[in-house]
Amino acid sequence: MLSLQLVVFHVHFIINLLGHNTSILTVLKAVRAKKQLLYKDRPVRFYPDLAAGIHKKQKEFDTVRQKLRTMGIRYGMLLPAKLLVTYKDKTQTFENPADVEAFIRRIEEEMPGRTGL
């Protein structure tokens, strides 16, 4: 069973969605496309309820995400634990931080004077 948290200010509600991961992903995509969802003129936010193992796997990307942020490169996390990186209008998906580190090294070689980020 998977769940999705619905947070309305300080009140926490949990919506349990039975079925496939795709149902949760569909809800999250729809909410993201809407930009801002209101209930009684108050913003509503949705957050995935991640298992500890998935959260730990996502945290492994923290160092490379910081490097990408410093370099001004666009990135985002995909569920469950993949890093999506867009550089020079080309998007790549990485499943482990070591591959992202190699990608960053290649970019640094292209950018003279920007090593050591």
MDTraj code that builds the backbone (N, CA, C; nanometers):
import mdtraj as md
import numpy as np

residues = "MET LEU SER LEU GLN LEU VAL VAL PHE HIS VAL HIS PHE ILE ILE ASN LEU LEU GLY HIS ASN THR SER ILE LEU THR VAL LEU LYS ALA VAL ARG ALA LYS LYS GLN LEU LEU TYR LYS ASP ARG PRO VAL ARG PHE TYR PRO ASP LEU ALA ALA GLY ILE HIS LYS LYS GLN LYS GLU PHE ASP THR VAL ARG GLN LYS LEU ARG THR MET GLY ILE ARG TYR GLY MET LEU LEU PRO ALA LYS LEU LEU VAL THR TYR LYS ASP LYS THR GLN THR PHE GLU ASN PRO ALA ASP VAL GLU ALA PHE ILE ARG ARG ILE GLU GLU GLU MET PRO GLY ARG THR GLY LEU".split()
xyz = np.array([
    [0.0850, -0.1177, 0.0000],
    [0.0000, 0.0000, 0.0000],
    [0.0894, 0.1239, 0.0000],
    [0.0570, 0.2181, -0.0835],
    [0.1304, 0.3432, -0.0918],
    [0.0426, 0.4545, -0.0395],
    [0.1056, 0.5599, 0.0078],
    [0.0250, 0.6713, 0.0575],
    [0.0818, 0.8027, 0.0080],
    [0.0002, 0.9030, 0.0140],
    [0.0368, 1.0376, -0.0262],
    [-0.0095, 1.1299, 0.0837],
    [0.0784, 1.2187, 0.1283],
    [0.0399, 1.3109, 0.2349],
    [-0.0195, 1.4373, 0.1753],
    [-0.1266, 1.4831, 0.2340],
    [-0.1890, 1.6100, 0.1991],
    [-0.1719, 1.7005, 0.3195],
    [-0.1022, 1.8124, 0.2997],
    [-0.0755, 1.9024, 0.4118],
    [-0.1503, 2.0325, 0.3893],
    [-0.2391, 2.0674, 0.4807],
    [-0.3110, 2.1941, 0.4765],
    [-0.2680, 2.2712, 0.5998],
    [-0.1780, 2.3688, 0.5792],
    [-0.1169, 2.4421, 0.6897],
    [-0.0617, 2.3449, 0.7934],
    [-0.1070, 2.3502, 0.9160],
    [-0.0493, 2.2643, 1.0189],
    [-0.1268, 2.1352, 1.0405],
    [-0.2346, 2.1188, 0.9692],
    [-0.3162, 1.9989, 0.9843],
    [-0.2694, 1.8966, 0.8810],
    [-0.2412, 1.7767, 0.9254],
    [-0.1922, 1.6728, 0.8350],
    [-0.3014, 1.5695, 0.8089],
    [-0.3247, 1.5455, 0.6831],
    [-0.4175, 1.4414, 0.6412],
    [-0.3378, 1.3436, 0.5567],
    [-0.3675, 1.2185, 0.5672],
    [-0.3028, 1.1200, 0.4811],
    [-0.4094, 1.0579, 0.3926],
    [-0.3824, 1.0639, 0.2641],
    [-0.4716, 1.0014, 0.1675],
    [-0.4044, 0.8721, 0.1238],
    [-0.4676, 0.7615, 0.1489],
    [-0.4129, 0.6334, 0.1060],
    [-0.4664, 0.6008, -0.0323],
    [-0.3748, 0.5816, -0.1224],
    [-0.4124, 0.5443, -0.2578],
    [-0.3721, 0.3995, -0.2786],
    [-0.4693, 0.3149, -0.2987],
    [-0.4411, 0.1745, -0.3227],
    [-0.4180, 0.1544, -0.4709],
    [-0.3288, 0.0668, -0.5039],
    [-0.3057, 0.0382, -0.6440],
    [-0.1618, 0.0604, -0.6832],
    [-0.1432, 0.1108, -0.8012],
    [-0.0109, 0.1219, -0.8615],
    [0.0567, 0.2535, -0.8265],
    [0.1896, 0.2529, -0.8400],
    [0.2658, 0.3768, -0.8237],
    [0.2165, 0.4836, -0.9198],
    [0.1691, 0.4413, -1.0357],
    [0.1283, 0.5387, -1.1366],
    [0.0147, 0.6271, -1.0883],
    [-0.0723, 0.5752, -1.0000],
    [-0.1816, 0.6597, -0.9518],
    [-0.1271, 0.7752, -0.8683],
    [-0.0279, 0.7487, -0.7849],
    [0.0340, 0.8549, -0.7052],
    [0.1084, 0.9511, -0.7961],
    [0.1848, 0.8960, -0.8911],
    [0.2601, 0.9818, -0.9824],
    [0.1666, 1.0679, -1.0659],
    [0.0530, 1.0135, -1.1052],
    [-0.0454, 1.0902, -1.1820],
    [-0.0980, 1.2071, -1.1002],
    [-0.1299, 1.1832, -0.9733],
    [-0.1781, 1.2903, -0.8854],
    [-0.0703, 1.3968, -0.8693],
    [0.0539, 1.3557, -0.8420],
    [0.1623, 1.4527, -0.8233],
    [0.1864, 1.5354, -0.9496],
    [0.1812, 1.4715, -1.0674],
    [0.1986, 1.5452, -1.1934],
    [0.0874, 1.6472, -1.2127],
    [-0.0355, 1.6066, -1.1855],
    [-0.1499, 1.6970, -1.2021],
    [-0.1387, 1.8159, -1.1083],
    [-0.0995, 1.7913, -0.9852],
    [-0.0840, 1.8998, -0.8873],
    [0.0279, 1.9932, -0.9308],
    [0.1396, 1.9359, -0.9777],
    [0.2530, 2.0168, -1.0224],
    [0.2130, 2.1042, -1.1413],
    [0.1346, 2.0498, -1.2335],
    [0.0901, 2.1254, -1.3510],
    [-0.0024, 2.2396, -1.3115],
    [-0.0792, 2.2205, -1.2070],
    [-0.1741, 2.3219, -1.1602],
    [-0.1019, 2.4406, -1.0971],
    [0.0215, 2.4215, -1.0545],
    [0.1048, 2.5228, -0.9877],
    [0.0600, 2.5496, -0.8448],
    [-0.0617, 2.5963, -0.8254],
    [-0.1096, 2.6214, -0.6895],
    [-0.2520, 2.5697, -0.6772],
    [-0.2717, 2.4843, -0.5792],
    [-0.4027, 2.4272, -0.5525],
    [-0.4560, 2.4900, -0.4248],
    [-0.5793, 2.5393, -0.4306],
    [-0.6395, 2.6048, -0.3148],
    [-0.7600, 2.5261, -0.2661],
    [-0.7783, 2.5258, -0.1354],
    [-0.8970, 2.4702, -0.0723],
    [-0.9450, 2.5735, 0.0277],
    [-1.0655, 2.6252, 0.0060],
    [-1.1195, 2.7333, 0.0888],
    [-1.0200, 2.8497, 0.0969],
    [-0.9680, 2.8879, -0.0180],
    [-0.8731, 2.9989, -0.0333],
    [-0.7417, 2.9780, 0.0420],
    [-0.7086, 2.8562, 0.0714],
    [-0.5812, 2.8259, 0.1375],
    [-0.5027, 2.7280, 0.0508],
    [-0.3709, 2.7465, 0.0426],
    [-0.2905, 2.6564, -0.0409],
    [-0.2871, 2.5142, 0.0155],
    [-0.2912, 2.4194, -0.0757],
    [-0.2827, 2.2778, -0.0404],
    [-0.1555, 2.2233, -0.1046],
    [-0.0790, 2.1471, -0.0292],
    [0.0459, 2.0911, -0.0813],
    [0.0437, 1.9391, -0.0686],
    [0.0965, 1.8737, -0.1691],
    [0.1060, 1.7283, -0.1697],
    [0.2525, 1.6888, -0.1620],
    [0.2821, 1.5903, -0.0799],
    [0.4179, 1.5383, -0.0668],
    [0.4112, 1.3861, -0.0703],
    [0.5042, 1.3237, -0.1420],
    [0.5036, 1.1776, -0.1416],
    [0.5476, 1.1255, -0.0055],
    [0.4862, 1.0189, 0.0396],
    [0.5227, 0.9548, 0.1649],
    [0.6294, 0.8508, 0.1310],
    [0.7551, 0.8875, 0.1472],
    [0.8649, 0.8025, 0.1051],
    [0.9087, 0.7083, 0.2158],
    [0.9367, 0.5868, 0.1780],
    [0.9920, 0.4913, 0.2735],
    [1.1335, 0.5356, 0.3092],
    [1.1807, 0.4940, 0.4242],
    [1.3130, 0.5349, 0.4719],
    [1.4230, 0.4987, 0.3723],
    [1.4133, 0.3832, 0.3103],
    [1.5154, 0.3407, 0.2144],
    [1.5216, 0.4308, 0.0924],
    [1.4059, 0.4719, 0.0439],
    [1.4010, 0.5612, -0.0720],
    [1.4557, 0.6980, -0.0342],
    [1.4177, 0.7466, 0.0829],
    [1.4675, 0.8764, 0.1292],
    [1.6199, 0.8730, 0.1415],
    [1.6743, 0.7655, 0.1954],
    [1.8199, 0.7516, 0.2095],
    [1.8865, 0.7520, 0.0720],
    [1.8276, 0.6812, -0.0232],
    [1.8817, 0.6765, -0.1592],
    [1.8804, 0.8159, -0.2224],
    [1.7738, 0.8928, -0.2003],
    [1.7680, 1.0291, -0.2531],
    [1.8739, 1.1173, -0.1886],
    [1.8967, 1.0997, -0.0583],
    [1.9953, 1.1808, 0.0136],
    [2.1369, 1.1574, -0.0389],
    [2.1633, 1.0419, -0.0990],
    [2.2951, 1.0140, -0.1552],
    [2.3303, 1.1133, -0.2659],
    [2.2311, 1.1756, -0.3257],
    [2.2531, 1.2716, -0.4336],
    [2.2789, 1.4137, -0.3820],
    [2.2721, 1.4373, -0.2516],
    [2.2826, 1.5731, -0.1969],
    [2.4098, 1.6460, -0.2395],
    [2.5244, 1.5789, -0.2339],
    [2.6513, 1.6440, -0.2677],
    [2.6540, 1.6866, -0.4142],
    [2.6136, 1.5970, -0.5039],
    [2.6164, 1.6321, -0.6462],
    [2.5095, 1.7355, -0.6798],
    [2.3973, 1.7317, -0.6093],
    [2.2947, 1.8343, -0.6315],
    [2.3489, 1.9719, -0.5935],
    [2.4234, 1.9797, -0.4843],
    [2.4839, 2.1070, -0.4428],
    [2.5824, 2.1563, -0.5491],
    [2.6624, 2.0660, -0.6036],
    [2.7575, 2.1045, -0.7089],
    [2.6833, 2.1570, -0.8321],
    [2.5775, 2.0865, -0.8716],
    [2.4999, 2.1309, -0.9876],
    [2.4373, 2.2675, -0.9624],
    [2.3876, 2.2888, -0.8416],
    [2.3286, 2.4185, -0.8053],
    [2.4339, 2.5285, -0.8166],
    [2.5538, 2.5023, -0.7635],
    [2.6629, 2.6001, -0.7688],
    [2.7005, 2.6327, -0.9134],
    [2.6946, 2.5323, -0.9990],
    [2.7304, 2.5511, -1.1396],
    [2.6160, 2.6128, -1.2206],
    [2.4988, 2.6254, -1.1605],
    [2.3848, 2.6832, -1.2307],
    [2.3199, 2.5873, -1.3290],
    [2.3342, 2.4578, -1.3038],
    [2.2783, 2.3562, -1.3929],
    [2.1453, 2.3076, -1.3364],
    [2.0472, 2.2999, -1.4225],
    [1.9117, 2.2612, -1.3821],
    [1.9059, 2.1110, -1.3521],
    [1.8390, 2.0760, -1.2421],
    [1.8249, 1.9357, -1.2032],
    [1.6960, 1.9170, -1.1245],
    [1.6575, 1.7921, -1.1066],
    [1.5407, 1.7593, -1.0257],
    [1.5424, 1.6116, -0.9914],
    [1.4700, 1.5756, -0.8874],
    [1.4616, 1.4356, -0.8460],
    [1.3376, 1.3716, -0.9071],
    [1.3537, 1.2509, -0.9558],
    [1.2427, 1.1694, -1.0035],
    [1.2206, 1.0585, -0.9024],
    [1.0959, 1.0179, -0.8875],
    [1.0671, 0.9081, -0.7961],
    [1.1009, 0.7763, -0.8628],
    [1.1550, 0.6795, -0.7903],
    [1.1811, 0.6876, -0.6477],
    [1.3127, 0.7578, -0.6143],
    [1.4212, 0.7329, -0.6891],
    [1.5482, 0.7966, -0.6535],
    [1.6385, 0.8077, -0.7760],
    [1.6001, 0.8952, -0.8671],
    [1.6801, 0.9217, -0.9865],
    [1.6972, 1.0721, -0.9980],
    [1.8130, 1.1128, -1.0498],
    [1.8398, 1.2549, -1.0678],
    [1.8284, 1.2886, -1.2157],
    [1.7479, 1.3875, -1.2458],
    [1.7271, 1.4357, -1.3814],
    [1.8086, 1.5636, -1.3963],
    [1.8974, 1.5683, -1.4967],
    [1.9847, 1.6838, -1.5166],
    [1.9665, 1.7355, -1.6587],
    [1.9460, 1.8673, -1.6714],
    [1.9347, 1.9303, -1.8024],
    [2.0515, 2.0257, -1.8201],
    [2.1306, 2.0008, -1.9253],
    [2.2483, 2.0827, -1.9541],
    [2.2564, 2.1011, -2.1048],
    [2.2675, 2.2250, -2.1482],
    [2.2725, 2.2587, -2.2913],
    [2.1535, 2.1971, -2.3660],
    [2.0345, 2.2149, -2.3109],
    [1.9092, 2.1678, -2.3708],
    [1.9031, 2.0161, -2.3897],
    [1.9874, 1.9428, -2.3181],
    [1.9850, 1.7972, -2.3240],
    [1.9598, 1.7447, -2.1832],
    [1.8621, 1.6553, -2.1692],
    [1.8249, 1.6018, -2.0384],
    [1.8737, 1.4584, -2.0242],
    [1.9348, 1.4309, -1.9084],
    [1.9848, 1.2971, -1.8783],
    [1.9333, 1.2536, -1.7422],
    [1.9178, 1.1232, -1.7253],
    [1.8736, 1.0665, -1.5984],
    [1.9864, 0.9827, -1.5400],
    [2.0119, 1.0005, -1.4104],
    [2.1178, 0.9276, -1.3414],
    [2.0585, 0.8487, -1.2254],
    [2.1056, 0.7255, -1.2096],
    [2.0560, 0.6407, -1.1016],
    [2.1514, 0.6327, -0.9839],
    [2.2738, 0.6862, -1.0000],
    [2.3663, 0.6866, -0.8867],
    [2.4555, 0.8098, -0.8915],
    [2.4995, 0.8569, -0.7751],
    [2.5791, 0.9794, -0.7663],
    [2.7134, 0.9709, -0.8382],
    [2.7728, 0.8520, -0.8473],
    [2.9026, 0.8383, -0.9141],
    [2.8923, 0.8779, -1.0611],
    [2.7834, 0.8408, -1.1267],
    [2.7641, 0.8792, -1.2669],
    [2.7472, 1.0303, -1.2807],
    [2.6820, 1.0923, -1.1839],
    [2.6648, 1.2381, -1.1863],
    [2.7999, 1.3056, -1.1666],
    [2.8829, 1.2515, -1.0763],
    [3.0179, 1.3063, -1.0543],
    [3.0979, 1.3029, -1.1840],
    [3.0916, 1.1921, -1.2577],
    [3.1625, 1.1809, -1.3853],
    [3.1092, 1.2838, -1.4849],
    [2.9789, 1.3030, -1.4877],
    [2.9161, 1.4027, -1.5740],
    [2.9657, 1.5432, -1.5385],
    [2.9726, 1.5742, -1.4092],
    [3.0198, 1.7054, -1.3633],
    [3.1653, 1.7264, -1.4043],
    [3.2485, 1.6224, -1.3915],
    [3.3898, 1.6349, -1.4322],
    [3.4009, 1.6674, -1.5807],
    [3.3184, 1.6020, -1.6634],
    [3.3211, 1.6311, -1.8078],
    [3.2829, 1.7768, -1.8347],
    [3.1833, 1.8260, -1.7632],
    [3.1408, 1.9654, -1.7806],
    [3.2514, 2.0601, -1.7362],
    [3.3151, 2.0299, -1.6230],
    [3.4230, 2.1163, -1.5723],
    [3.5393, 2.1235, -1.6706],
    [3.5654, 2.0142, -1.7418],
    [3.6712, 2.0149, -1.8430],
    [3.6363, 2.1087, -1.9581],
    [3.5070, 2.1233, -1.9866],
    [3.4607, 2.2141, -2.0920],
    [3.4676, 2.3600, -2.0491],
    [3.4662, 2.3846, -1.9167],
    [3.4575, 2.5204, -1.8639],
    [3.5918, 2.5612, -1.8031],
    [3.6793, 2.6238, -1.8803],
    [3.8082, 2.6644, -1.8241],
    [3.7897, 2.7642, -1.7097],
    [3.8688, 2.7454, -1.6044],
    [3.8621, 2.8370, -1.4904],
    [3.7512, 2.8055, -1.3929],
    [3.6755, 2.6977, -1.4146],
    [3.5638, 2.6654, -1.3243],
    [3.5853, 2.5313, -1.2557],
    [3.7078, 2.4879, -1.2414],
    [3.7349, 2.3600, -1.1764],
    [3.7262, 2.3744, -1.0264],
    [3.7089, 2.2615, -0.9593],
    [3.7068, 2.2615, -0.8139],
    [3.5745, 2.3011, -0.7531],
    [3.4663, 2.2965, -0.8314],
    [3.3342, 2.3322, -0.7766],
    [3.2783, 2.2199, -0.6956],
])
top = md.Topology()
chain = top.add_chain()
for i, resn in enumerate(residues, 1):
    res = top.add_residue(resn, chain, resSeq=i)
    for name in ("N", "CA", "C"):
        top.add_atom(name, md.element.get_by_symbol(name[0]), res)
traj = md.Trajectory(xyz[None], top)
